[in-house]
Amino acid sequence: MGRPPDHWLFTDTVFPQVDIADAVVTPDGGVASRLGSLLGGTGGLGPKGVTGPTGATGATGSTGATGPVGVTGSTGPTGGTGSTGPTGSAGLTGSTGPTGPTGATSPTGASGPTGAGGATGTGPTGPTGPSGPTGATGSTGASGATSGIIGPTGATGPTGAVGPTGTIGPTGATGFMGAIGVTGSTGTTGSTGATGATGTVPYTIAVYVPGTLAASHVMLFHEFPAPITFPANFGAAAVGGASKAASLINSTGTISALVSKCPAASNPTSGGNFVNVGTITFAAGHAGSFSSSGGTTVAFATGDFMKILASASPDATLSDVMITLVGDR
């Protein structure tokens, strides 16, 4: 069956007798059928259908290729010259360089021709010389006759010798006191003198032991609160005075008491911690004498102990003993 292309019909009418092969569904639900040869001539154009809704936006397309690089623009005009900046401060003058070596002496040039003789000039008159010394005064002329005409006065004779100095006149009254002058400025303080040597003060220990002495009797036990030094043989101290020992009742024979020392770090209750440092001797009398070990000074540190112990074999008559020790602190 023929299907002329110019015989299309758009309609909402249903034609059941039309073969489905000769009809198609339009987008708006109508049916188009090629019925040119069946229905007669072409009908007039129907009214325009309502515009359908806008479809969804399609996916973004891929980025296009990069365009060609543009032509470089022409060089812009040169900017105007800026104002001149301030002049910088002058730099430091460099140090003078070392003197270069002296150049070699040039050879002496040939002598030039002798010039023509100049005119003889007359020099100015020299200054007048100094006056000569005045001559000595002449002697006085002889006097003229009394009745004669008075002659001219003779020249002055020489000055006579200076006479002796007269006695000094009485002292004049004292003048008024002049104004007191302005006080001068204070002079600068002199430098501090060197520090003097450290002085010492006396340190004295005195003890009295009544009655006769028992064997190995402890006559003195003492702890030192500060460093003390006794002179050699307990003699004269720097601050004056010396150690002394005496008794009220004389000894019959010679007897000695021992002076000993115990360090502060040791136990003074143990006799083995004491070391003998001196002796006090009584020789059949009332006065005792001192000696130190080796005849040298005896020093005690802070906290050291001193003990004076009577002889293990006491004298039968020696009694009422006093001892005074003098040291330097």
Disulfide bonds with the S-S distance in Angstrom:
none
